[in-house]
């Protein structure tokens, strides 16, 4: 499947962001587990997520979704998205996730990224002084 990003920005993290995710197939959660993952980059409508080996058995399913829970600055964000692509990476998988259209989540991600970036810039200025 070809997938082209048509977004204004994508923020790549120097250090991946810790996240928890749950696996859904056909819009139904497969179990009660919350798995550990890492967000490698993010935009208001998608992310590159590193998932562990447990997702591997579900990657062939065309209706695979993940609900990801993470904190960019101070607010916990929960977002549901479709896994559009995956490739093996180390002991797990790198997955491209397109987030479901949720205006409040889009705005929350943008706001949290702005706050996070401001703090990073201030910290970098203090280190140089």
Secondary structure, DSSP 8 states (H G I E B T S, - for coil): -------S--EEEEEEEEEEEEEEETTEE--S--EEEEEEEEETTEEEEEE-GGGGGGTT-TTEEEEEEEESSSSEEEEEEEEEEEEEETTEEEEEEEE---HHHHHHHHHHHHHHHHHHHHHHHHHH-
